[in-house]
Structures are given as C-alpha cells and as structure tokens.
C-alpha cells in the first residue's frame, strides 16, 4: 500500500493550497481517509477526515470553514483544499487510511490509522 501526498509549498497568509494524496495497493473506495498535520515540537493532529462513502466529514475547529476534504474514487485520490491560510497552519501534512473498511465512523486518533503517506510541507508566511 502506498499513499503519495503532494501539493504542499510556501504561501502567503490568506492564500490557498490544494493537497492531494494518491493511494495505490488498497481498495480506496472502501476506506475512509484522514489528513493530519504536525508542527515542530507538537503532536500529530487530525485536521480533516471523510468516511468511505463520503457522506460524513470532520474538521478540526482551527480549520473548520477554511479547509475542505474531498475524495475521487475513480482516481483513488483524496484532496484537502486549504483556503485563507494562516501562519499557524504551517506544518507537515500527512494523509492516512484507517483500519476498518466500510466504516461509517470518523477515526480521530493517529493509532487508528494504519497506512500513512510521507508528508508534505506547508509553510505559510505573513
């Protein structure tokens, strides 16, 4: 199983980025997906998640209303659209797939995810 994250970069505050995570070796359509982020010296936190069906999504409070998670099962890809970026959004962003196919629950904890991408750096400057 491979998760390939891309789309990070350097952006001015107020700008936008779209992260992509291409998944292979996994029946993508059967699994929920999550985006985490980790800043230096901090824990890895869930930013957004989507269930396998796409019917349920979750956003952490700091990004709610600014970020949007989506999935394209035909392309085996999950996206994170990030708008109105702030310096505090600076982190390495990771995509991940949780345990449990066809689950309608949102998985919140890193240890509930078994497959991880390599991370993509997002840096927001003022």
BELMODA-V450767 format. One record per residue. N is the residue number from 1. RES is the residue in one letter. SS is DSSP state (~ for helix, > for strand, _ for the rest). D_LAST is the distance of its C-alpha to the last C-alpha in Angstrom with 1 decimal. Layout:
[[N | RES | SS | D_LAST] [N | RES | SS | D_LAST]]
This chain:
[[1 | X | _ | 37.4] [2 | X | > | 34.2] [3 | X | > | 30.8] [4 | X | > | 28.5] [5 | X | > | 24.8] [6 | X | > | 22.7] [7 | X | _ | 19.7] [8 | X | _ | 16.8] [9 | X | > | 14.3] [10 | X | > | 10.9] [11 | X | > | 8.9] [12 | X | > | 5.9] [13 | X | _ | 5.3] [14 | X | _ | 8.7] [15 | X | _ | 10.4] [16 | X | _ | 13.5] [17 | X | > | 15.4] [18 | X | > | 19.0] [19 | X | > | 20.5] [20 | X | > | 24.2] [21 | X | > | 26.8] [22 | X | > | 30.2] [23 | X | > | 33.0] [24 | X | > | 36.4] [25 | X | _ | 39.5] [26 | X | _ | 39.1] [27 | X | _ | 40.4] [28 | X | ~ | 37.0] [29 | X | ~ | 38.3] [30 | X | ~ | 39.9] [31 | X | _ | 36.8] [32 | X | _ | 33.9] [33 | X | > | 30.5] [34 | X | > | 27.4] [35 | X | > | 23.8] [36 | X | > | 22.7] [37 | X | > | 19.6] [38 | X | > | 19.5] [39 | X | _ | 16.9] [40 | X | _ | 18.2] [41 | X | _ | 20.9] [42 | X | _ | 20.9] [43 | X | _ | 23.5] [44 | X | _ | 23.4] [45 | X | > | 23.0] [46 | X | > | 24.1] [47 | X | > | 21.5] [48 | X | > | 23.9] [49 | X | > | 27.5] [50 | X | > | 30.3] [51 | X | _ | 34.0] [52 | X | _ | 36.3] [53 | X | _ | 37.4] [54 | X | _ | 34.0] [55 | X | _ | 35.4] [56 | X | _ | 33.3] [57 | X | > | 29.6] [58 | X | > | 27.5] [59 | X | > | 23.8] [60 | X | _ | 22.4] [61 | X | _ | 21.4] [62 | X | _ | 17.6] [63 | X | _ | 17.6] [64 | X | _ | 20.6] [65 | X | _ | 20.3] [66 | X | _ | 17.2] [67 | X | > | 18.8] [68 | X | > | 22.3] [69 | X | > | 24.6] [70 | X | > | 27.5] [71 | X | > | 30.3] [72 | X | > | 32.6] [73 | X | _ | 35.8] [74 | X | _ | 37.3] [75 | X | _ | 34.5] [76 | X | _ | 34.3] [77 | X | > | 30.5] [78 | X | > | 28.1] [79 | X | > | 24.7] [80 | X | > | 21.5] [81 | X | > | 19.7] [82 | X | > | 16.1] [83 | X | _ | 14.7] [84 | X | _ | 11.9] [85 | X | _ | 9.9] [86 | X | _ | 7.8] [87 | X | ~ | 6.5] [88 | X | ~ | 10.2] [89 | X | ~ | 11.5] [90 | X | _ | 11.1] [91 | X | > | 14.9] [92 | X | > | 17.9] [93 | X | > | 19.4] [94 | X | > | 23.2] [95 | X | > | 25.8] [96 | X | > | 29.1] [97 | X | > | 32.5] [98 | X | > | 34.4] [99 | X | _ | 38.1] [100 | X | _ | 40.4] [101 | X | _ | 41.0] [102 | X | _ | 41.5] [103 | X | _ | 39.9] [104 | X | _ | 38.8] [105 | X | _ | 36.8] [106 | X | _ | 33.1] [107 | X | _ | 32.7] [108 | X | _ | 30.1] [109 | X | _ | 30.6] [110 | X | ~ | 29.9] [111 | X | ~ | 33.6] [112 | X | ~ | 34.6] [113 | X | > | 33.1] [114 | X | > | 35.2] [115 | X | > | 33.5] [116 | X | > | 30.0] [117 | X | _ | 27.9] [118 | X | _ | 26.5] [119 | X | _ | 22.8] [120 | X | > | 19.9] [121 | X | > | 16.6] [122 | X | > | 13.4] [123 | X | > | 10.1] [124 | X | > | 6.9] [125 | X | > | 3.8] [126 | X | _ | 0.0]]
